[in-house]
């Protein structure tokens, strides 16, 4: 169990070293099992964190609706700014025409 823990944590303390061939086989097996165990746990957790096809479809629909709302708000902003500019231009023309008439009457 200690060798599995040392292998999974990649610390690799050399305080317990096998001296016989059987001990080396056991340590090598324990080291490989530690790596496999860590890989399986990581793969299982990663698999739990992925979306199913239904969840991905729902996420795509929500993202599309958010984009539509953002696009409508952007279009409304453009229209409001265009209208304000049009209104201001008409007012500036009227003021400009009015000022020229006054200058001519003097």
Secondary structure, DSSP 4 states (H G I P E B T S, - for coil): -HHHHHHHHT----SS---SHHHHHHHHHHHHHHHHHHHHHHHHHHHHTSPPHHHHHHHHHHHHHHHHHHHHHHHHHHHHHHHHHHHHHHHHHHHHHHHHHHHHH-
